[in-house]
Amino acid sequence: MTPTSATPAPTPERSERRLLAASVALIVATTLTDILTPASLVIGTLVSAPLALAALGASRRATLNLTALAIAGNILAGAFNAARDGATPTDLGNRAVSILAAILVGFLSLRAREAATRAARLHEEERRLQRERALRTLIEAVSGPLTQAQFVTRAAHALQDFTGAAAVEIGSVDRAVLREPHAHTGPGEGSLGRRLPLDLLARPATRDPGQGRPDQPWVGQVWAVGGGDTFVARLTRPSDPELLILLTRPAAPPDQLSEAVQTLQPLLDRTALLDDLHARQAQLQERGELLQDLIYSFSHDLRTPLMANAVNMRSALKGAYGPLPDDYAATLRNGLDANATLLALADQLLLVAKYESGQEDSELQSVPLRDLVLNVTEQLRPAAAARGVTLETTLDGARTRGRKHDLRRAVQNLLDNAVRYAPPGSAVHVTLARADDEAILSVLDSGPGVSAPRVPTLFQRFRSGGAGGGTGLGLYLTRRIAERHGGTVTYARTARAQSVFTLTLPLEDA
């Protein structure tokens, strides 16, 4: 048996055309009756009846046309009656009253229609504002840095408030079974862990809401099952199964349900991105902790054999194993230098790991910067003299709060860098001054300096080549130490083609 198609509902345009046709027919019939009857009966007054009826459902233009037709009909009937029966003052007065009645009815009909249109518009605006307020409340309820489990719980309660449903259930669908993340509001225990009926799982083909069956309306993202008692919707997730939404006997119409689901989708997408971001952050943190542990272990384990090797080489150079050939002694001295370089690298790696992890291994103390700089300068003088470089100091007294060992490392890095790249026969000028609430240490040398492309990355990890080279950790550690103590370190090239590194630290009494 072939199913019969449903009769399409009349459109507002078609209804208006029918109403206008009936009104015109009534006006014409009333005018003809007025022409055929004596003038004393004033049949033309009845023209106002179809005019008022049509004006309530017609447009403004159609109402004006009907009013004009009613007036023309009255004038035409009056002219025929006057030609046939004569025109008495009473007949003329009645005819004038009939015309005025048509005008008045047309005017009042227009005003009534405008008032009704205005009231309908205000009512629709109020409904729109209420829906917007409800949607804002829905968005606020599920906004924030939520996990997907938290999102599902909040979304279920927010949808129940928004739709007025007796119960709302949201869960992930995996192999026709409802699983976590899951939330259920209302009576009963919900369907978590249970196999779902087929009608809840099958998504119907999209249909025009006006063409859908009454027992299965489809609007946007939402469709009804079970005779309309339960509405079903789905929320998609990038890499996980969809979320199934079940609304039991919602009070809101299907279009509002669809609007609510469409509002929740981008919020769920953001939540999924946050979950993915948190997972990646956890992985990065785990890898960072592993790398720090490796650096600690490597640096610590490297120091012990290096120090033992240095002791043996020094003992050999002092004659503990008898006289040594000159070539062998020179080899041992080179080995000691290489050993010292490796020990310095191990110390730097330990310090990098400490600063990267945020570890604090000692309390802040009052550090006399002048004494610290003098000590480092005296320690470096032999190495500077070996390269033909002199160290010149101008140091004011200044104290800061910090960790003495770390600050010493920062100062040593700057001075060692200057001595290494200063040309033979030149001088390295070390200045410590007070300015306002800061202590300013400047280290100036006449070395080749840093090329312009390298300046932006000079204080980053593992940048080498030219001034600030070496292992690529010295200037990076200096920056980290300065920042940890509330200071800064900068590099500049002077007008005399000299390099100047400036370390600023807050004064203790600032």
Buried (B, 14 or more C-beta within 10 A) or exposed (E): EEEEEEEEEEEEEEEBEEBBEEBBEBBBBBBBBBBEBEBEEBBBBBBBBBBBBBBEBBEEEBBBBBBEBBBBBBBBBBEBBBEEEEBEEEBEEBBEBBBEBBBEBBEEBBEEBEEEEEEEEEEEEEEEEEBEEBBEEBBEBBEEEBBBBBBBBBBBBBBBBBBEBBBBBBBBBEEEBBEEBBBBBBEEEBBBEEEBEEEBEEEEEEBEEEEBEEEBBBBBBBBBBBEEEBBBBBBEBEEEBBBBBBBBBBEBEBBBBBBBBBBBBEBBBBBBEBBEEEEEEEEEEEEEEEEBEEBBEBBEEBBEEBEEBBEBBBEBBEEEEEEBEEEEBEEBEEBBEEBEEBBBBBBBBBBBBBBBBEEEEEEEEEBBBBEBBBBBBEEBEEBBEEBEBBBEBEBEEBBBBBBBEBBBBBBBBBBBBBBBBBEEEBBBBBBBEBEEEBBBBBBBBBBEBBEEEBBEEBBEBEBEEBBBBBBBBBBBBBBBBBEBBBBBBBBBBEEEEBBBBBBBBBBBEE
